[in-house]
């Protein structure tokens, strides 16, 4: 267990960058889960993990997150390397943030994760493009070859 993201960051970046696709889980008003496969991107923001998700603001996703902004992302590879991220999601749709996220996706963050958002949206100002800011509070990284697990938790002082 650690509160220093640097302790797991290299393995986190390697696994997320090679796996790329993540299952996102939200829950409805009756606490029933819903999953969808998406590609969030992640960065180190002042020593803390921070995620972004370029997505469509579907009625189901919007309703779930309005009722409960807590979400989980799960990455898994055939070798059993995995990453589980628990985060709080918030819609952030100002143009500066959209441009920044558009660029992070293009550059891939971490290396390997991301894609050209132009495949789905015309530009950062496309009204169909929405951005979720993902603030993790727990991340677990499991190395498949020996099932070694390491957990990062957000420092209570930052929560």
N, C-alpha and C positions, 0 to 999 in steps of 0.2 A: 504494500500500500504506500502511495506517495502523493504528495500535493504539489510536487515539482513536475510539470509537464515534460521538461527536458529529460527526465528519467525514462520515459517511454516514447519520446517523440520520434527517434530514429526508426524503431520497429513499427510504430503507428504509421509513419509516412511510407515505409517500405510495403507494408501489407495493404494499406488503402490504395497506394499507387499501382500495385500489381493486381488487386482484385477489382477495383473501380466501381462495380455495381453494388448497391446497398439496398437492403430491404428496410423501408421506413414503416414504422408502426404508429398509428394513432388510435384513439378510442372514441366511440360515439357516446351520446348522452346516457345510454344504458350500459356503459362500460364494456361494450363489445369491440374487440380489436379489428382493425382494417390494415392490411399491408399493401404496399406497392413497391416496385423496384425502381430506384432512381439513382442519380449520380450527384451526390453533394460534393462540394469541394471544402477543403480545410486549410487553415493557416495558423501560424503562431502570431498572436496579437499581444505584444508586451508580455511574453512568457506564458500566455494562456491559450489553449486551443479555442478556435472560433470557426464555425462552419457557415456555409452559404448554400442555399439550394435555389437554383433557377427552375421555375416550375409554372405550370398552369394553376390558377387559383380555382380549382374545381369546387362545386358546391359541397361535396362530401368532405374534402380536405379542409376547406375553410370552416365548415360547421364543427368538425372535430376539434380543430385547433382553437376555435373561439370558446368552446366548452372546456377544453383542457389543453393547454399549450405544451404539455410534456409529451415528448416523443422519443422513440428509440430507433437507432440505425444499426443494422447488423451486416457485417461483411464476413464472408466465409469462402475459403478456397479448398480445392480437392485435397490438398495436403494438410488440411485442418488448421491452417493459420486462420485466425479470426480476430475481429475487432467488434466490440459492442459499445455503442455510444448512447448515453442517456443525456438528453438535452431539452432545453426550453426553446420553443420556436416562436418567432415574432415576424409578422409581415413587415417588410421595409421596402417601400416602393419609390423612394425619391430617386431622381435621375442620376445623381452623382453615385449613389450606391449601386444602381443598376450598371452604370458604366464600369465601375470598379470590379464588380462581380463578373461582368462580361469578359473583362481582361483576365481575371483569375482563371476562368474556365478556359480561355484560349491558351494561356501559358501552361495550364494544368497545375493544380495545387491540391495535394503534393504532386510531384513529378509523376506523370502517368494517369492521374485522375483528372477528368474534365473532358471537354470536347468543344467544338465550334458551335456556340449557341445559334449562330446564323442558320444552322440546319433546321431550326424550329421557329425562330423569331427573326424578324427583319432587322432589328437593331435594338440597342438598349432602351429606346423610347417606345418600342412596340407595346401597345396597351394590353396585349395578351401575355406578355412576360411579367411574371411576379417573382419576388425574391423573399425567401425566408432566411432570417438570421438565426443561426443555431448556436446557442450558448450551452456547451456541455457542462455537466456537473459530475459525471462519472464516465470513465473510459476504461474498458478492460481489453487488454491485448493478450491473446493466447497463441503461443508458438506451437504449431502442430506436431513437430517431431518428438517433443517430450511433454507436451501439454503444460508447459510452464506458463503461469498466469501472472500478469502484473496489472495492478489497478491504480489508476490516477483518480483522485477526487479533488474537486474544487476546494480550495482552502476555505474554511468557515469564515475567515476574515473577509473573503471576497464574495461570499454568497449573499 
